[in-house]
Amino acid sequence: MTNVDRPTRAETQAVTRAELIEAAASVFARRGFQAARVEEIAEEAGYSHGAVYSNFAGKEELFLAVFEQYMSERIEEVAGATEVEGTFAQRAQAAADQWMQRFSDDRATFLLHLEFMIHAARTPHLSAQLGQRMAALRLEIEQRLIDREAQRKVPLPLPPAELALIVRALGIGLAVEALNQPGELDTRLYGNFVALIAMLLETTPQAGAS
């Protein structure tokens, strides 16, 4: 027999981590962060409790891994939404609408993230780690603004980093407003406003234009 087809230790560990993260996402969504137990996550993944601690320092680190995976998925969703045919404003609106649709379809995940944000805010090192992961989508928006600025060869009225922060914060804020006003807040509002901002950015004269 040969060991050609046998997975390496690193490959086995990667599979274990992925399965633990998948199970954790399910348990966190069902229980919330505080009520979720490491033991339940391990059992759902089909591993011993020790397998969790051999891959993660604890429940907080496991949640950060789940959140990091979520942010990667969100970046892919934004990229997909902006592939629609149309103007810069129409593509921006599609991305904003996609966020509000995700919120409407999955309020539980949004509530989970709010719960952990509050938990992390009381612990400086944990807050910093969460902040780094939260920045991923904002940085993606910032890069798209930088690319558009370079394409048009005219400076934006605000630095791309600041515009990206405002756009991201507005989306989160509107979702918070909608939490306790189900059906009362028009979920198209975010997309309409983002499209308006994008159109205003596009009306800035290009360099050399008369």
ROSE-4610 file (N, C-alpha, C; in Angstrom, 1 decimal, always signed):
// ROSE-4610
residu = [M/M/M/T/T/T/N/N/N/V/V/V/D/D/D/R/R/R/P/P/P/T/T/T/R/R/R/A/A/A/E/E/E/T/T/T/Q/Q/Q/A/A/A/V/V/V/T/T/T/R/R/R/A/A/A/E/E/E/L/L/L/I/I/I/E/E/E/A/A/A/A/A/A/A/A/A/S/S/S/V/V/V/F/F/F/A/A/A/R/R/R/R/R/R/G/G/G/F/F/F/Q/Q/Q/A/A/A/A/A/A/R/R/R/V/V/V/E/E/E/E/E/E/I/I/I/A/A/A/E/E/E/E/E/E/A/A/A/G/G/G/Y/Y/Y/S/S/S/H/H/H/G/G/G/A/A/A/V/V/V/Y/Y/Y/S/S/S/N/N/N/F/F/F/A/A/A/G/G/G/K/K/K/E/E/E/E/E/E/L/L/L/F/F/F/L/L/L/A/A/A/V/V/V/F/F/F/E/E/E/Q/Q/Q/Y/Y/Y/M/M/M/S/S/S/E/E/E/R/R/R/I/I/I/E/E/E/E/E/E/V/V/V/A/A/A/G/G/G/A/A/A/T/T/T/E/E/E/V/V/V/E/E/E/G/G/G/T/T/T/F/F/F/A/A/A/Q/Q/Q/R/R/R/A/A/A/Q/Q/Q/A/A/A/A/A/A/A/A/A/D/D/D/Q/Q/Q/W/W/W/M/M/M/Q/Q/Q/R/R/R/F/F/F/S/S/S/D/D/D/D/D/D/R/R/R/A/A/A/T/T/T/F/F/F/L/L/L/L/L/L/H/H/H/L/L/L/E/E/E/F/F/F/M/M/M/I/I/I/H/H/H/A/A/A/A/A/A/R/R/R/T/T/T/P/P/P/H/H/H/L/L/L/S/S/S/A/A/A/Q/Q/Q/L/L/L/G/G/G/Q/Q/Q/R/R/R/M/M/M/A/A/A/A/A/A/L/L/L/R/R/R/L/L/L/E/E/E/I/I/I/E/E/E/Q/Q/Q/R/R/R/L/L/L/I/I/I/D/D/D/R/R/R/E/E/E/A/A/A/Q/Q/Q/R/R/R/K/K/K/V/V/V/P/P/P/L/L/L/P/P/P/L/L/L/P/P/P/P/P/P/A/A/A/E/E/E/L/L/L/A/A/A/L/L/L/I/I/I/V/V/V/R/R/R/A/A/A/L/L/L/G/G/G/I/I/I/G/G/G/L/L/L/A/A/A/V/V/V/E/E/E/A/A/A/L/L/L/N/N/N/Q/Q/Q/P/P/P/G/G/G/E/E/E/L/L/L/D/D/D/T/T/T/R/R/R/L/L/L/Y/Y/Y/G/G/G/N/N/N/F/F/F/V/V/V/A/A/A/L/L/L/I/I/I/A/A/A/M/M/M/L/L/L/L/L/L/E/E/E/T/T/T/T/T/T/P/P/P/Q/Q/Q/A/A/A/G/G/G/A/A/A/S/S/S]
num = [1/1/1/2/2/2/3/3/3/4/4/4/5/5/5/6/6/6/7/7/7/8/8/8/9/9/9/10/10/10/11/11/11/12/12/12/13/13/13/14/14/14/15/15/15/16/16/16/17/17/17/18/18/18/19/19/19/20/20/20/21/21/21/22/22/22/23/23/23/24/24/24/25/25/25/26/26/26/27/27/27/28/28/28/29/29/29/30/30/30/31/31/31/32/32/32/33/33/33/34/34/34/35/35/35/36/36/36/37/37/37/38/38/38/39/39/39/40/40/40/41/41/41/42/42/42/43/43/43/44/44/44/45/45/45/46/46/46/47/47/47/48/48/48/49/49/49/50/50/50/51/51/51/52/52/52/53/53/53/54/54/54/55/55/55/56/56/56/57/57/57/58/58/58/59/59/59/60/60/60/61/61/61/62/62/62/63/63/63/64/64/64/65/65/65/66/66/66/67/67/67/68/68/68/69/69/69/70/70/70/71/71/71/72/72/72/73/73/73/74/74/74/75/75/75/76/76/76/77/77/77/78/78/78/79/79/79/80/80/80/81/81/81/82/82/82/83/83/83/84/84/84/85/85/85/86/86/86/87/87/87/88/88/88/89/89/89/90/90/90/91/91/91/92/92/92/93/93/93/94/94/94/95/95/95/96/96/96/97/97/97/98/98/98/99/99/99/100/100/100/101/101/101/102/102/102/103/103/103/104/104/104/105/105/105/106/106/106/107/107/107/108/108/108/109/109/109/110/110/110/111/111/111/112/112/112/113/113/113/114/114/114/115/115/115/116/116/116/117/117/117/118/118/118/119/119/119/120/120/120/121/121/121/122/122/122/123/123/123/124/124/124/125/125/125/126/126/126/127/127/127/128/128/128/129/129/129/130/130/130/131/131/131/132/132/132/133/133/133/134/134/134/135/135/135/136/136/136/137/137/137/138/138/138/139/139/139/140/140/140/141/141/141/142/142/142/143/143/143/144/144/144/145/145/145/146/146/146/147/147/147/148/148/148/149/149/149/150/150/150/151/151/151/152/152/152/153/153/153/154/154/154/155/155/155/156/156/156/157/157/157/158/158/158/159/159/159/160/160/160/161/161/161/162/162/162/163/163/163/164/164/164/165/165/165/166/166/166/167/167/167/168/168/168/169/169/169/170/170/170/171/171/171/172/172/172/173/173/173/174/174/174/175/175/175/176/176/176/177/177/177/178/178/178/179/179/179/180/180/180/181/181/181/182/182/182/183/183/183/184/184/184/185/185/185/186/186/186/187/187/187/188/188/188/189/189/189/190/190/190/191/191/191/192/192/192/193/193/193/194/194/194/195/195/195/196/196/196/197/197/197/198/198/198/199/199/199/200/200/200/201/201/201/202/202/202/203/203/203/204/204/204/205/205/205/206/206/206/207/207/207/208/208/208/209/209/209/210/210/210]
x = [+0.8/+0.0/+0.9/+0.4/+1.1/+0.3/+0.9/+0.3/-0.1/-0.1/-0.4/-1.7/-2.7/-4.1/-4.5/-3.6/-3.9/-3.7/-4.7/-4.6/-3.5/-2.8/-1.8/-2.4/-1.6/-2.1/-2.7/-2.1/-2.6/-3.9/-4.1/-5.3/-6.4/-6.1/-7.1/-7.6/-6.6/-6.9/-7.8/-7.5/-8.3/-9.7/-9.9/-11.3/-12.0/-11.3/-11.8/-12.3/-11.4/-11.7/-12.9/-13.0/-14.1/-15.4/-15.4/-16.6/-17.0/-16.0/-16.4/-16.9/-16.4/-16.9/-18.3/-18.6/-20.0/-20.9/-20.5/-21.4/-21.6/-20.5/-20.6/-21.6/-21.5/-22.4/-23.9/-24.2/-25.5/-25.9/-25.1/-25.4/-25.5/-24.6/-24.7/-26.0/-26.3/-27.6/-28.8/-28.7/-29.9/-30.0/-28.8/-28.8/-28.4/-27.7/-27.1/-25.7/-24.9/-23.5/-23.4/-24.1/-24.0/-24.5/-25.6/-26.2/-25.6/-24.9/-24.2/-23.2/-23.0/-22.0/-21.1/-19.8/-18.8/-19.1/-19.6/-19.9/-21.0/-22.0/-23.0/-22.4/-21.5/-20.9/-20.1/-19.3/-18.5/-19.4/-20.5/-21.4/-22.1/-22.4/-23.1/-22.1/-20.9/-19.9/-19.4/-19.8/-19.4/-18.0/-17.5/-16.2/-16.3/-15.1/-15.1/-14.9/-15.2/-15.0/-13.6/-12.7/-11.3/-10.9/-11.6/-11.2/-11.4/-12.4/-12.6/-11.4/-11.0/-9.9/-8.5/-8.4/-7.2/-7.1/-8.2/-8.3/-8.5/-9.2/-9.6/-9.3/-9.0/-8.7/-10.0/-11.1/-12.4/-13.5/-14.6/-15.9/-15.7/-15.0/-14.8/-14.0/-12.9/-12.1/-12.9/-13.7/-14.5/-15.5/-16.1/-17.1/-16.4/-15.2/-14.4/-14.2/-13.9/-13.7/-15.0/-16.1/-17.4/-17.7/-17.4/-17.7/-16.8/-15.5/-14.6/-15.1/-15.7/-16.2/-17.4/-18.3/-19.4/-19.0/-18.0/-17.6/-17.1/-16.4/-15.9/-17.1/-18.2/-19.4/-20.0/-20.0/-20.6/-19.9/-18.6/-17.8/-18.1/-18.3/-18.6/-20.0/-21.0/-22.3/-22.3/-21.5/-21.4/-20.8/-19.8/-19.2/-20.2/-21.0/-22.0/-23.1/-23.5/-24.6/-24.2/-22.9/-22.4/-22.1/-22.3/-22.1/-23.2/-24.3/-25.4/-25.0/-25.7/-25.5/-26.0/-25.3/-25.9/-24.8/-25.2/-24.3/-23.6/-22.7/-22.0/-23.1/-24.0/-25.1/-26.0/-26.3/-27.2/-26.5/-25.2/-24.4/-24.3/-24.1/-24.0/-25.4/-26.5/-27.8/-28.1/-27.6/-27.8/-27.1/-25.9/-25.2/-25.9/-26.4/-27.1/-28.4/-29.1/-30.4/-30.1/-29.0/-28.6/-28.4/-27.8/-27.6/-29.0/-29.9/-31.2/-32.0/-31.8/-32.5/-32.0/-30.7/-30.1/-30.6/-30.6/-31.1/-32.5/-33.4/-34.8/-35.0/-34.1/-34.2/-33.6/-32.7/-31.9/-31.7/-32.7/-32.6/-31.8/-31.9/-31.3/-29.8/-29.2/-27.7/-27.3/-28.1/-27.8/-27.9/-28.9/-29.0/-27.8/-27.4/-26.2/-25.0/-24.8/-23.6/-23.7/-24.9/-25.0/-24.7/-25.2/-24.9/-23.4/-22.7/-21.3/-20.5/-21.0/-20.4/-20.4/-21.5/-21.7/-20.7/-20.7/-19.8/-18.4/-18.0/-16.6/-16.2/-17.1/-16.8/-16.3/-16.6/-16.2/-14.8/-14.3/-12.9/-12.0/-11.1/-10.3/-9.6/-9.0/-8.3/-9.3/-10.4/-11.5/-12.1/-12.3/-12.9/-12.0/-10.7/-9.8/-9.8/-9.9/-10.0/-11.3/-12.4/-13.6/-13.6/-13.1/-13.0/-12.2/-11.1/-10.3/-11.1/-12.0/-12.8/-14.0/-14.5/-15.6/-15.2/-13.9/-13.4/-13.3/-13.4/-13.2/-14.1/-15.4/-16.4/-16.2/-15.9/-15.7/-14.5/-13.4/-12.3/-12.6/-13.5/-13.9/-14.6/-15.5/-16.2/-15.2/-14.3/-13.3/-12.5/-12.1/-11.3/-12.1/-13.4/-14.2/-14.3/-14.4/-14.4/-13.0/-12.0/-10.6/-10.5/-11.0/-11.0/-11.8/-12.9/-13.8/-13.2/-12.5/-11.8/-10.7/-10.0/-8.9/-9.4/-10.5/-11.1/-11.6/-12.2/-12.7/-11.6/-10.5/-9.4/-9.8/-10.7/-11.1/-11.3/-10.8/-10.9/-12.3/-12.6/-13.9/-14.0/-15.2/-15.4/-14.9/-14.9/-14.3/-13.4/-12.4/-11.5/-12.3/-11.9/-12.7/-12.9/-11.9/-12.0/-13.2/-13.3/-14.4/-15.8/-15.8/-17.1/-17.5/-16.6/-16.9/-17.4/-16.8/-17.2/-18.7/-19.0/-20.3/-21.4/-21.1/-22.0/-22.2/-21.1/-21.3/-22.1/-21.7/-22.4/-23.9/-24.2/-25.6/-26.4/-25.8/-26.5/-26.8/-25.8/-26.0/-27.0/-26.9/-27.9/-29.3/-29.5/-30.9/-31.4/-30.6/-31.0/-31.4/-30.6/-30.9/-32.3/-32.5/-33.8/-35.0/-34.7/-35.8/-36.1/-35.2/-35.3/-36.7/-37.0/-38.2/-39.3/-39.1/-40.2/-40.5/-40.7/-40.9/-42.0/-41.7/-42.7/-42.9/-42.4/-42.6/-41.5/-40.3/-39.2/-39.0/-39.1/-38.9/-37.5/-37.3/-36.0/-35.3/-36.1/-35.4/-34.7/-35.0/-34.4/-32.9/-32.3/-30.8/-30.3/-30.8/-30.4/-30.6/-31.8/-32.1/-31.1/-30.8/-29.9/-28.5/-28.0/-26.7/-26.6/-27.7/-27.7/-27.6/-28.3/-28.3/-26.9/-26.2/-24.8/-23.9/-24.1/-23.2/-23.5/-24.7/-25.0/-24.4/-24.4/-23.8/-22.3/-21.7/-20.3/-19.9/-20.8/-20.6/-20.8/-21.5/-21.7/-20.5/-19.5/-18.3/-17.6/-17.3/-16.7/-15.4/-15.1/-13.9/-12.8/-11.5/-10.4/-10.3/-10.2/-10.1/-11.4/-12.5/-13.8/-14.1/-14.7/-15.0/-16.4]
y = [-1.2/+0.0/+1.2/+2.3/+3.5/+4.6/+5.7/+6.7/+7.9/+7.6/+8.7/+9.3/+8.5/+9.1/+9.4/+9.2/+9.5/+11.0/+11.7/+13.1/+13.4/+14.5/+14.9/+15.4/+15.6/+16.1/+17.5/+18.3/+19.7/+19.6/+18.7/+18.6/+18.1/+17.2/+16.7/+17.8/+18.5/+19.6/+20.7/+21.0/+21.9/+21.5/+20.2/+19.7/+19.8/+19.4/+19.5/+20.9/+21.9/+23.3/+23.7/+23.4/+23.8/+23.2/+21.9/+21.3/+21.9/+22.3/+22.9/+24.3/+25.1/+26.4/+26.3/+25.3/+25.1/+24.8/+23.9/+23.6/+24.8/+25.5/+26.7/+27.7/+27.9/+28.9/+28.5/+27.2/+26.7/+26.9/+26.5/+26.6/+28.1/+28.9/+30.3/+31.0/+30.6/+31.2/+30.7/+29.5/+28.9/+29.4/+29.5/+29.8/+31.3/+31.9/+33.2/+32.9/+34.0/+33.8/+33.3/+34.1/+33.8/+32.4/+32.0/+30.8/+29.6/+29.8/+28.6/+28.0/+26.7/+26.0/+25.3/+25.3/+24.6/+23.2/+22.6/+21.1/+20.8/+21.7/+21.5/+21.6/+22.6/+22.8/+21.5/+21.0/+19.8/+18.6/+18.5/+17.3/+17.5/+18.7/+18.9/+18.6/+18.9/+18.6/+17.2/+16.4/+15.0/+14.8/+15.8/+15.7/+15.7/+15.3/+15.4/+16.9/+17.2/+18.6/+19.1/+18.1/+18.5/+18.9/+18.4/+18.8/+20.3/+20.9/+22.3/+23.1/+22.7/+23.4/+23.1/+22.1/+21.9/+22.7/+23.3/+24.1/+25.6/+25.8/+27.2/+27.4/+28.6/+28.9/+28.9/+29.0/+29.0/+29.5/+29.7/+30.1/+31.4/+32.4/+33.7/+33.5/+32.8/+32.6/+31.8/+30.9/+30.2/+31.1/+32.0/+32.9/+33.8/+34.3/+35.1/+34.4/+33.1/+32.3/+32.3/+32.1/+32.1/+33.4/+34.5/+35.8/+36.1/+35.7/+35.9/+35.3/+34.1/+33.3/+34.1/+34.6/+35.4/+36.6/+37.3/+38.5/+38.2/+37.0/+36.6/+36.4/+35.8/+35.5/+36.8/+37.8/+39.1/+39.8/+39.7/+40.4/+39.8/+38.4/+37.8/+38.2/+38.4/+38.8/+40.2/+41.1/+42.5/+42.4/+41.6/+41.5/+41.0/+40.0/+39.5/+40.5/+41.3/+42.2/+43.4/+43.7/+44.8/+44.4/+43.2/+42.8/+43.1/+43.7/+44.0/+45.0/+45.0/+46.0/+47.3/+48.4/+49.7/+50.7/+51.8/+52.8/+52.5/+53.3/+53.2/+53.3/+54.2/+54.4/+53.1/+52.6/+51.4/+50.2/+50.0/+48.9/+49.1/+50.4/+50.7/+50.4/+50.8/+50.5/+49.0/+48.2/+46.8/+46.2/+46.7/+46.2/+46.5/+47.8/+48.2/+47.4/+47.2/+46.5/+45.0/+44.5/+43.1/+43.0/+44.0/+44.0/+44.0/+44.9/+45.0/+43.7/+43.1/+41.8/+40.7/+40.7/+39.7/+39.9/+41.2/+41.5/+41.0/+41.3/+40.9/+39.4/+38.7/+37.3/+36.6/+37.2/+36.6/+37.5/+38.0/+38.9/+38.2/+36.9/+36.2/+36.4/+36.3/+36.5/+37.9/+38.9/+40.3/+40.5/+39.9/+40.0/+39.4/+38.2/+37.5/+38.4/+39.1/+39.9/+41.1/+41.7/+42.8/+42.3/+41.1/+40.6/+40.5/+39.9/+39.8/+41.1/+42.1/+43.4/+44.0/+43.9/+44.5/+43.7/+42.4/+41.6/+42.0/+42.1/+42.4/+43.8/+44.7/+46.1/+46.3/+45.4/+45.5/+44.8/+44.3/+43.6/+44.1/+45.0/+45.7/+44.8/+43.7/+42.9/+42.2/+41.8/+41.1/+42.1/+43.3/+44.4/+44.7/+44.7/+44.9/+43.8/+42.6/+41.4/+41.5/+41.8/+41.8/+43.0/+44.1/+45.3/+45.0/+44.3/+43.9/+43.2/+42.3/+41.4/+42.2/+43.1/+43.9/+44.9/+45.2/+46.2/+45.6/+44.3/+43.7/+44.2/+44.3/+44.8/+46.3/+47.0/+48.5/+48.7/+47.9/+48.1/+47.7/+46.7/+46.4/+47.5/+48.2/+49.4/+50.5/+50.7/+51.7/+51.5/+50.2/+49.9/+50.2/+49.9/+50.2/+51.7/+52.5/+54.0/+54.5/+53.9/+54.2/+54.0/+52.8/+52.4/+53.4/+53.8/+54.7/+56.1/+56.5/+57.8/+57.8/+56.7/+56.6/+56.6/+55.9/+55.8/+57.1/+57.9/+59.2/+60.3/+60.0/+61.0/+62.3/+62.2/+63.4/+63.0/+63.8/+63.4/+63.4/+62.4/+62.4/+63.5/+64.0/+65.1/+64.8/+63.5/+63.0/+61.8/+61.6/+60.5/+59.2/+58.2/+57.0/+56.2/+56.3/+55.6/+56.1/+57.5/+58.1/+57.8/+57.9/+57.6/+56.1/+55.2/+53.8/+53.6/+54.3/+54.1/+54.6/+55.7/+56.3/+55.4/+54.9/+54.0/+52.7/+52.1/+50.9/+51.2/+52.2/+52.5/+52.8/+53.5/+53.8/+52.5/+51.5/+50.2/+49.5/+49.5/+48.9/+49.6/+51.0/+51.8/+51.6/+51.5/+51.3/+50.0/+49.0/+47.6/+47.7/+48.4/+48.5/+49.2/+50.3/+51.0/+50.0/+49.1/+48.3/+47.1/+46.8/+45.7/+45.7/+46.8/+47.0/+47.7/+47.8/+48.4/+47.6/+46.3/+45.4/+45.8/+45.9/+46.3/+47.8/+48.6/+50.0/+50.8/+50.3/+50.9/+50.4/+51.2/+50.8/+50.3/+49.0/+48.5/+49.0/+49.7/+50.2/+51.5/+52.1/+53.4/+53.4/+52.4/+52.4/+52.4/+51.5/+51.5/+52.8/+53.4/+54.7/+55.7/+55.8/+56.8/+56.6/+55.3/+55.0/+55.4/+55.1/+55.5/+57.0/+57.7/+59.2/+59.7/+59.2/+59.6/+59.3/+58.1/+57.7/+58.6/+59.0/+59.9/+61.3/+61.7/+63.0/+62.9/+61.8/+61.6/+61.7/+61.1/+61.0/+62.4/+63.3/+64.6/+65.6/+65.2/+66.0/+66.0/+67.2/+67.3/+66.5/+65.8/+65.1/+66.1/+65.7/+66.5/+66.9/+68.2/+68.6/+68.9/+68.6/+68.8/+70.3/+70.8/+72.2/+72.5]
z = [+0.0/+0.0/+0.0/-0.6/-0.6/+0.1/+0.4/+1.2/+0.2/-1.1/-2.0/-1.8/-1.6/-1.4/+0.0/+0.9/+2.3/+2.6/+3.2/+3.4/+4.4/+4.2/+5.2/+6.5/+7.5/+8.8/+8.6/+7.8/+7.6/+6.8/+5.9/+5.2/+6.1/+6.9/+7.9/+8.8/+9.3/+10.2/+9.6/+8.3/+7.5/+7.4/+7.1/+7.0/+8.4/+9.4/+10.8/+11.1/+10.8/+11.1/+10.3/+9.0/+8.2/+8.7/+9.2/+9.7/+11.0/+11.8/+13.1/+12.9/+11.9/+11.6/+11.0/+10.2/+9.7/+10.8/+11.7/+12.8/+13.7/+14.0/+14.8/+14.3/+13.0/+12.3/+12.6/+12.5/+12.7/+14.2/+15.1/+16.5/+16.9/+16.5/+16.9/+16.3/+15.1/+14.5/+15.3/+15.8/+16.5/+18.0/+18.6/+20.1/+20.4/+19.5/+19.8/+20.4/+20.4/+20.9/+22.4/+23.2/+24.7/+25.0/+24.5/+24.9/+24.2/+23.1/+22.4/+23.3/+23.3/+24.0/+23.1/+23.5/+22.7/+22.6/+23.6/+23.6/+22.5/+22.4/+21.4/+20.0/+19.8/+18.5/+18.1/+19.0/+18.8/+18.4/+19.2/+18.9/+17.6/+17.2/+15.9/+14.7/+15.0/+13.9/+13.9/+15.0/+15.0/+15.6/+16.4/+17.0/+18.5/+19.2/+20.6/+21.0/+22.3/+22.7/+22.6/+22.8/+22.7/+21.3/+20.3/+18.9/+18.7/+19.4/+19.2/+19.8/+21.0/+21.6/+21.0/+20.2/+19.5/+18.2/+17.8/+16.6/+16.9/+18.0/+18.4/+19.9/+20.2/+21.6/+22.5/+21.9/+22.6/+21.7/+22.4/+21.6/+20.9/+21.5/+20.8/+19.5/+19.6/+18.4/+17.3/+17.7/+16.8/+16.1/+16.9/+16.3/+15.3/+15.6/+14.7/+13.4/+13.4/+12.2/+11.4/+12.1/+11.4/+10.8/+11.5/+11.0/+9.8/+9.9/+8.8/+7.5/+7.6/+6.5/+6.0/+6.9/+6.5/+5.7/+6.1/+5.4/+4.0/+3.9/+2.5/+1.6/+2.1/+1.4/+1.0/+1.9/+1.6/+0.5/+0.5/-0.6/-1.9/-1.9/-3.2/-3.6/-2.7/-3.0/-3.6/-3.0/-3.6/-5.0/-5.2/-6.5/-7.5/-7.1/-8.0/-8.3/-7.3/-7.5/-8.4/-8.3/-9.2/-10.6/-10.9/-12.3/-13.2/-12.7/-13.6/-14.6/-15.7/-16.8/-16.3/-16.6/-16.3/-15.9/-15.3/-14.9/-13.6/-13.2/-11.9/-10.8/-10.9/-9.9/-9.9/-11.0/-11.0/-10.4/-10.6/-10.0/-8.5/-8.1/-6.6/-6.0/-6.6/-6.1/-6.0/-6.9/-6.9/-5.7/-5.4/-4.2/-2.9/-2.8/-1.6/-1.5/-2.5/-2.5/-2.0/-2.5/-2.1/-0.6/+0.0/+1.5/+2.2/+1.8/+2.5/+2.3/+1.1/+0.9/+1.8/+2.0/+2.9/+4.3/+4.7/+6.1/+6.2/+5.2/+5.3/+5.4/+4.6/+4.6/+5.8/+6.5/+7.5/+8.7/+9.3/+10.5/+11.6/+11.8/+12.9/+12.8/+11.7/+11.6/+11.9/+11.5/+11.8/+13.3/+14.0/+15.4/+16.1/+15.6/+16.2/+16.1/+15.0/+14.8/+15.8/+15.9/+16.9/+18.3/+18.6/+20.0/+20.2/+19.2/+19.4/+19.4/+18.6/+18.6/+19.9/+20.6/+22.0/+22.9/+22.8/+23.7/+23.4/+22.2/+21.9/+22.3/+22.2/+22.5/+23.9/+24.8/+26.2/+26.4/+25.4/+25.5/+24.4/+24.8/+23.8/+22.7/+23.1/+22.2/+21.2/+21.8/+21.0/+20.0/+20.5/+19.7/+18.5/+18.7/+17.6/+16.6/+17.0/+16.1/+15.3/+15.9/+15.2/+14.2/+14.7/+13.8/+12.5/+12.7/+11.5/+10.5/+11.0/+10.1/+9.5/+10.3/+9.8/+8.7/+8.8/+7.8/+6.4/+6.2/+4.9/+3.8/+4.2/+3.2/+2.9/+4.0/+3.8/+2.9/+3.0/+2.2/+0.7/+0.6/-0.8/-1.5/-0.7/-1.2/-1.5/-0.6/-0.8/-2.1/-2.4/-3.6/-4.8/-4.8/-6.0/-6.2/-5.1/-5.3/-5.8/-5.3/-5.8/-7.3/-7.7/-9.1/-10.0/-9.5/-10.2/-10.3/-9.2/-9.2/-10.3/-10.3/-11.3/-12.7/-12.9/-14.2/-14.8/-13.9/-14.3/-14.3/-13.6/-13.5/-12.8/-11.8/-11.1/-9.6/-8.7/-7.3/-6.8/-5.9/-5.3/-4.3/-3.9/-3.0/-1.6/-1.2/+0.0/-0.3/+0.6/+0.4/+0.3/-0.6/-0.8/+0.5/+1.4/+2.7/+3.5/+3.5/+4.3/+3.6/+2.3/+1.6/+1.9/+1.8/+2.0/+3.4/+4.4/+5.8/+6.0/+5.3/+5.4/+4.8/+3.6/+2.9/+3.7/+4.2/+5.0/+6.3/+7.0/+8.3/+8.0/+6.9/+6.6/+6.4/+5.7/+5.5/+6.8/+7.7/+9.0/+9.9/+9.8/+10.6/+10.2/+8.9/+8.4/+8.8/+8.8/+9.2/+10.7/+11.5/+12.9/+13.1/+12.3/+12.4/+12.0/+11.1/+10.6/+11.5/+12.5/+13.4/+14.1/+14.7/+15.5/+14.8/+13.5/+12.7/+11.4/+11.6/+10.5/+9.6/+8.3/+7.3/+7.2/+8.1/+8.1/+7.3/+7.4/+6.7/+5.3/+4.3/+2.9/+2.7/+2.4/+2.2/+1.0/+0.1/-1.1/-0.8/+0.4/+0.7/+0.6/+1.1/+1.1/-0.3/-1.2/-2.6/-3.3/-3.0/-3.7/-3.3/-2.0/-1.5/-2.0/-2.0/-2.5/-4.0/-4.8/-6.2/-6.4/-5.5/-5.5/-5.3/-4.3/-4.0/-5.2/-5.8/-6.9/-8.1/-8.3/-9.4/-9.2/-7.9/-7.6/-7.8/-7.5/-7.7/-9.2/-10.0/-11.4/-12.1/-11.5/-12.1/-11.9/-11.1/-11.0/-12.3/-12.9/-14.2/-14.2/-15.3/-15.5/-15.8/-15.5/-15.8/-17.2/-17.5/-18.9/-19.6/-18.9/-19.5/-19.5/-20.5/-20.6/-20.0]
